Amino acid sequence: MRKNWFIGLLFSATCVLGSSTFARPQQETLTGYVTDTHCGTNCQVTKAMTPDLKCIRRCVKKGSKYGLWSGNKVYVLEPQTNAAQFAAKNVKVTGKITGDTIHIATIEPVQASADSQH
């Protein structure tokens, strides 16, 4: 009887620890431009050195996915419908990163500072 009780206790402890926040991927926040995964960091750029909206939409129409260009890397953004409205914009994305994909929790435009407008 004691052996069964000990096994039950061990199983319960494993379940509790396995479902703790330590076992789950943590949300991260990245800032960058919404581009497409085909062109990525080589996307055509505008005079303002931002990704070209027409290029992004053309690539997505041909099967590419919306992605976040942050640093030297492009992450796929999921769900795609959340990213579409921010194409070619500088954004802050918070979500869980799995491999090369960001599962969006929030996405919002980055406000231009007063210094960058002069």
LINHUHU-V447047 format. One record per backbone hydrogen bond with DSSP energy under -1.0 kcal/mol. CO is the residue of the C=O (numbers start at 1). NH is the residue of the N-H. Records with the same first field share a line. If there is no record, write none. Layout:
BEGIN
CO = NH ; NH
END
This chain:
BEGIN
1 = 5
2 = 6
3 = 7
4 = 8
5 = 9
6 = 10
7 = 11
8 = 12
9 = 13
10 = 14
11 = 15
12 = 16
13 = 17
14 = 18
15 = 19
17 = 20
20 = 23
28 = 95
30 = 93
32 = 91
33 = 69
34 = 88
35 = 67
36 = 40
39 = 42
40 = 43
44 = 52
46 = 49
50 = 46
52 = 56
53 = 57
54 = 58
55 = 59
56 = 60
57 = 61
58 = 62
59 = 64
60 = 63
65 = 37
66 = 77
67 = 35
68 = 75
69 = 33
70 = 73
73 = 70
75 = 68
76 = 102
78 = 104
79 = 82
80 = 84
83 = 86
84 = 87
86 = 89
89 = 34
90 = 110
91 = 32
92 = 108
93 = 30
94 = 105 ; 106
95 = 28
96 = 103
98 = 101
100 = 76
101 = 98
102 = 78
103 = 96
106 = 94
108 = 92
115 = 118
END
